Structure formats: structure tokens, C-alpha cells
Amino acid sequence: MAKFKVELSCKAKKFYAACTQDFARRLDDCFEELERDPYYGPNIKRLKTRPQELLYRYRIGEYRVIYEIFKKEIIVLIVKITTRGDVYKGI
């Protein structure tokens, strides 16, 4: 399987730049795992909110990373990173 490239949306970049160093390391680990296999893992779940899009979530404690997979381009686009309570609003 080809290695995926992780890209961040504007909102995700803004969150990443503002988070603590410790949490940034946890996000880096998440991104590395998504590069290897964005489909399966203990913290990965497919969202059923929009069946036309391939939206997934990655759980990091109380935070959720929402991402979309583009198979042809071999890209994982991080759409949103936020707390569990706010993550599904606006998706």
C-alpha cells in the first residue's frame, strides 16, 4: 500500500499552531499513523454523517481529528481538530 500524504486545512493548521507542545507531539504521532494506514486502527472510525464523503475520525483523548481520504491523490486531508463536544457541529 502506498504511503499517504497528510495535509491540514486552514482551521486544522490554526489549531495545530496554537496547541501545546505536548499535544502537538500527540498530533504528530496521529499524522504518522494516518500516513501508514488511514482506514484501520484502534482510534479510527468511519463517520456516517455524509455517505458521499469518506470522513473518518481519529480519537486522541478528549479531542477528535476529522479527516477525509482522497484515494486517487493518496492524500489524507485533516478537516478539523477540536474537542469531542464540538467536533461534529458543522460537519
GIJOKA-V695203 format. One record per residue. N is the residue number from 1. PSI is psi in whole degrees, -180 to 180 (* if undefined). OMEGA is omega in radians with two decimals (999 if undefined). NEAR is the number of other C-alpha atoms within 12 Angstrom. Layout:
BEGIN
n: [N;N]
psi: [PSI;PSI]
omega: [OMEGA;OMEGA]
near: [NEAR;NEAR]
END
This chain:
BEGIN
n: [1;2;3;4;5;6;7;8;9;10;11;12;13;14;15;16;17;18;19;20;21;22;23;24;25;26;27;28;29;30;31;32;33;34;35;36;37;38;39;40;41;42;43;44;45;46;47;48;49;50;51;52;53;54;55;56;57;58;59;60;61;62;63;64;65;66;67;68;69;70;71;72;73;74;75;76;77;78;79;80;81;82;83;84;85;86;87;88;89;90;91]
psi: [138;151;130;156;129;127;147;139;172;-44;-41;-40;-41;-44;-45;-41;-29;-11;166;163;-40;-46;-33;-38;-40;-38;-40;-41;-41;-47;-39;-41;-39;-32;-38;-51;100;-2;-37;142;166;-24;8;136;138;135;145;12;-41;97;-22;-17;150;73;136;165;146;127;129;89;-122;-1;155;138;116;131;159;143;129;101;-46;-40;-10;52;140;115;117;113;-43;143;120;-178;162;-39;-28;-10;-35;-3;129;9;*]
omega: [-3.13;3.12;-3.14;3.07;-3.14;3.07;-3.12;3.04;3.14;3.14;-3.14;3.09;-3.14;3.11;-3.11;-3.13;-3.07;-3.05;-3.12;3.13;3.14;-3.14;3.09;3.07;3.10;3.08;3.10;3.08;3.09;-3.11;3.10;3.11;3.12;3.07;-3.13;-3.11;-3.11;-3.05;-3.00;3.08;-3.09;-3.11;-3.05;3.09;3.11;3.11;-3.11;-3.08;3.12;-3.08;3.14;3.12;3.09;3.14;3.11;3.03;3.06;-3.08;3.02;-3.11;3.13;-3.11;3.09;3.06;3.12;-3.11;3.12;-3.10;3.03;-3.02;-3.07;-3.11;-3.09;-3.11;2.96;-3.13;3.09;-3.06;-3.00;3.02;3.14;-3.12;-3.08;-3.09;-3.05;-2.94;-3.03;3.07;3.09;3.09;999]
near: [10;14;18;25;25;31;27;26;20;15;19;26;21;17;23;28;17;15;19;12;12;12;21;21;16;22;32;21;18;33;32;19;24;37;26;21;26;39;27;16;17;16;23;23;21;25;23;14;16;14;12;10;18;25;29;36;39;39;28;25;15;16;25;30;43;43;39;36;29;21;19;10;15;21;25;35;34;37;32;33;40;32;20;19;12;16;24;24;13;11;19]
END
